[in-house]
Amino acid sequence: SEKLNRILTHFYLNVRKVDGNFYKTSSLENLRFSLNRHLQLTRKDGIDIIKDHDFRSSNMSFRAAMKELKTNGKGDTKHFPEIKEEELKQIYSSALLKLDTPYHLQNKVQFDIRLYFSRRGGENFSKMTKFTFAVKKDVETGREFVYKSMDELNKNNRENNKTVTSGIMPARPGDPSCPVFSFKLYTSKLNDKCERLWQRPKNSFFEADTTWYCASPIGEKTLSSFMGNLSFQLNLSRRYTNHSIRATGATLLSRANFNNAQIM
């Protein structure tokens, strides 16, 4: 413990990223937590580098490093701007989210899923399959909804965490922008030879074709730049990111009188 304490005292003050830059406070905090968890899993003596008195000096070093990082502007949490209400309406009413072409239909479904399920940036998007989401009908109301049917590893859902963290995407009967109708249409047009949910749209097609998409998935870079490209094409007030769609979902829930715990 004494030797480890000395190493950690030096580590907290001097750890850098590969490019030589400092980590943010949140990253340094995660590093310490991960080290502690690893030690507790691999050692039998129940060592705790965060709480044990033997690590008092290294924890003082940690607090000093955190203070220094904040002083140097490394403590700010990056908040992504929500999409303005009028621009959200502009997005949904634009031709780029219509259901008339493979490209536009895919835009609509991808935007819906990012918004309703509060997806974090590009997290797991390239790994999604046709089985990641499914449609069910509510027994009491008879109303259809899309739900996440497969468990996945993400930032908030680690290892054997059985907590249900997903919301649902309910149908809006009679609404031409109904997200369930769009989802069902999209999945019905996917290529049978590819299991990925996000497939490359065909360059030429007929509306009556059973398949609108190629037997190859969309690249990760294309998925990660989705909202940025949409912002540019629609000439929005700023170049929004995929994270902005997530932030917008949280704002909409807040306006609908959900409390913070429910939104989280």
C-alpha positions in Angstrom: 0.0 0.0 0.0 2.8 2.4 0.8 4.5 1.9 -2.5 1.2 2.1 -4.4 0.4 5.3 -2.6 3.6 6.9 -3.7 3.0 5.9 -7.3 -0.5 7.2 -7.3 0.6 10.5 -5.8 2.9 11.0 -8.8 0.4 9.5 -11.3 -2.6 11.8 -10.5 -0.4 14.9 -11.1 1.4 13.8 -14.2 -1.0 11.5 -16.2 -1.5 12.7 -19.8 -3.2 11.6 -22.9 -1.2 10.0 -25.8 -0.9 13.4 -27.4 0.6 14.9 -24.2 -2.5 16.9 -23.3 -4.2 16.8 -19.9 -7.3 14.8 -19.2 -10.5 16.5 -18.2 -11.6 16.2 -14.5 -14.3 13.6 -15.4 -11.7 11.4 -17.2 -9.3 11.6 -14.3 -12.1 10.7 -11.9 -13.0 7.7 -14.2 -9.3 6.6 -14.2 -9.1 6.5 -10.4 -12.4 4.7 -10.2 -11.4 2.1 -12.8 -8.0 1.5 -11.0 -9.8 1.0 -7.7 -12.3 -1.4 -9.2 -9.5 -3.4 -10.9 -7.5 -3.6 -7.6 -10.6 -4.7 -5.6 -11.3 -7.5 -8.2 -7.8 -8.8 -8.4 -6.6 -8.5 -4.8 -7.8 -10.4 -1.8 -7.0 -7.8 0.8 -10.0 -5.5 -0.1 -7.7 -2.5 -0.8 -9.5 0.8 -1.5 -7.4 3.6 -2.9 -10.3 6.0 -2.6 -11.3 5.4 1.0 -8.4 3.8 2.8 -6.3 5.9 5.2 -3.1 4.4 3.7 -3.8 6.5 0.5 -4.5 9.8 2.2 -1.5 11.6 0.6 -2.3 10.3 -2.9 -5.9 11.4 -2.5 -4.7 14.8 -1.5 -2.6 14.7 -4.7 -5.8 13.7 -6.7 -7.8 16.7 -5.2 -4.9 19.1 -6.1 -4.8 17.7 -9.6 -8.6 18.2 -10.0 -8.3 21.7 -8.8 -5.5 22.4 -11.2 -7.4 21.0 -14.1 -10.5 23.1 -13.3 -8.2 26.2 -13.1 -6.9 25.4 -16.6 -10.4 25.0 -18.1 -10.5 21.2 -18.0 -13.4 20.9 -15.6 -16.2 22.1 -17.8 -18.8 19.6 -18.9 -19.5 19.9 -22.6 -23.2 20.6 -23.1 -24.6 20.1 -26.6 -27.2 22.6 -27.8 -30.7 21.4 -28.2 -32.4 21.9 -31.5 -34.6 25.0 -31.6 -38.3 24.3 -31.6 -38.9 26.0 -34.9 -36.0 24.1 -36.5 -37.2 20.8 -35.1 -40.5 21.5 -37.0 -38.5 22.5 -40.1 -36.6 19.1 -39.9 -39.8 17.0 -39.7 -41.6 19.0 -42.4 -38.6 18.9 -44.8 -38.4 16.7 -47.9 -35.3 15.1 -46.4 -37.5 13.3 -43.9 -40.3 12.2 -46.3 -41.0 8.5 -46.9 -40.7 8.7 -50.7 -37.1 7.5 -51.3 -34.8 5.1 -49.5 -32.5 7.9 -48.4 -35.3 10.1 -47.0 -37.1 7.2 -45.3 -33.9 6.2 -43.6 -33.3 9.8 -42.5 -36.8 9.8 -40.9 -36.4 6.6 -39.0 -32.8 7.4 -37.8 -33.9 10.8 -36.5 -36.9 9.2 -34.8 -34.8 6.6 -33.1 -32.2 9.0 -32.0 -34.9 11.3 -30.6 -37.3 8.9 -28.9 -34.6 6.6 -27.5 -32.2 9.4 -26.5 -29.3 7.7 -28.2 -25.9 9.0 -27.2 -24.1 10.3 -30.4 -23.0 7.4 -32.5 -23.1 4.9 -29.7 -23.6 1.3 -31.1 -25.4 2.7 -34.2 -23.1 0.8 -36.6 -23.8 -2.4 -34.7 -27.6 -2.2 -34.8 -29.4 -5.1 -36.5 -32.9 -5.7 -37.7 -33.5 -7.3 -34.3 -32.3 -4.3 -32.1 -35.9 -2.9 -32.2 -39.3 -4.5 -32.6 -43.0 -3.5 -32.7 -45.5 -4.4 -30.0 -49.2 -3.5 -29.4 -50.3 -2.3 -26.0 -52.9 -4.7 -24.7 -55.1 -2.1 -23.0 -55.1 0.7 -25.6 -54.4 -1.3 -28.8 -51.7 1.3 -29.7 -48.5 0.1 -31.3 -45.1 1.1 -30.2 -41.5 0.4 -31.1 -39.2 -0.8 -28.2 -35.6 -1.9 -27.9 -35.8 -5.7 -28.0 -32.1 -6.5 -27.6 -29.9 -5.7 -24.6 -26.6 -3.9 -25.5 -23.5 -2.7 -23.8 -23.3 1.1 -23.6 -22.0 3.8 -21.3 -24.8 3.5 -18.8 -25.6 -0.2 -19.2 -22.5 -2.2 -18.2 -22.0 -5.9 -17.9 -24.8 -7.7 -16.0 -26.8 -4.6 -15.2 -30.5 -5.8 -15.6 -32.0 -2.3 -15.2 -34.4 -1.4 -18.1 -33.0 1.9 -19.4 -34.9 2.2 -22.7 -38.1 4.1 -23.4 -40.5 3.4 -26.2 -41.5 5.1 -29.5 -45.4 5.2 -29.6 -47.5 5.3 -32.7 -49.5 8.5 -33.6 -52.5 7.1 -35.5 -53.6 9.5 -38.3 -50.3 11.5 -38.2 -48.4 11.2 -41.5 -45.2 11.5 -39.5 -46.1 8.5 -37.2 -42.8 7.1 -36.2 -44.1 3.5 -35.9 -45.5 3.6 -39.5 -42.1 4.9 -40.7 -40.2 2.2 -38.9 -42.4 -0.6 -40.2 -42.2 0.7 -43.7 -38.4 1.0 -43.4 -37.8 -2.4 -42.0 -40.1 -3.9 -44.7 -37.8 -2.5 -47.4 -34.5 -3.7 -45.9 -32.3 -6.2 -47.8 -32.7 -9.8 -46.6 -29.0 -10.5 -47.3 -27.8 -8.0 -44.7 -28.7 -8.1 -41.0 -27.7 -4.5 -40.2 -30.4 -2.0 -39.5 -28.7 0.8 -41.3 -28.1 -0.3 -44.9 -26.9 1.6 -47.9 -29.8 3.1 -49.9 -30.1 2.0 -53.6 -29.2 4.6 -56.1 -32.1 3.6 -58.4 -35.4 2.0 -57.3 -39.2 1.7 -57.9 -41.7 2.5 -55.2 -43.2 -1.0 -55.6 -39.8 -2.7 -55.1 -39.7 -5.0 -52.1 -36.1 -4.0 -51.4 -34.9 -0.4 -51.3 -31.5 -1.0 -49.8 -28.2 -2.7 -50.7 -26.8 -5.8 -48.9 -24.1 -3.6 -47.3 -24.2 -1.5 -44.1 -23.7 2.3 -43.9 -20.2 3.3 -42.6 -19.6 4.4 -39.0 -18.4 7.9 -40.2 -21.6 8.4 -42.2 -23.7 7.6 -39.1 -21.6 9.8 -36.8 -22.0 12.8 -39.1 -25.8 12.3 -39.6 -27.1 15.4 -37.8 -24.2 17.6 -39.0 -25.0 16.8 -42.6 -28.7 17.3 -42.0 -28.0 20.7 -40.5 -26.0 21.7 -43.5 -28.5 20.5 -46.1 -31.4 22.3 -44.3 -29.3 25.4 -43.7 -30.1 25.4 -40.0 -28.9 28.2 -37.7 -26.0 26.0 -36.6 -24.3 22.7 -37.3 -26.0 20.5 -34.7 -24.6 17.1 -33.7 -26.1 13.7 -32.9 -25.8 14.6 -29.2 -28.1 17.6 -29.9 -30.9 15.2 -30.8 -30.5 13.5 -27.4 -30.5 16.9 -25.6 -33.7 17.9 -27.5 -35.4 14.7 -26.3 -34.6 15.5 -22.7 -35.9 19.0 -23.2 -39.2 17.7 -24.7 -39.7 15.4 -21.7 -39.1 18.3 -19.3 -41.7 20.4 -21.1 -44.1 17.5 -20.8 -43.6 17.7 -17.0 -41.4 14.6 -16.5 -39.1 15.1 -13.5 -35.3 14.8 -13.7 -35.2 11.3 -12.3 -37.8 10.1 -14.9 -35.8 11.8 -17.7 -32.6 10.2 -16.5 
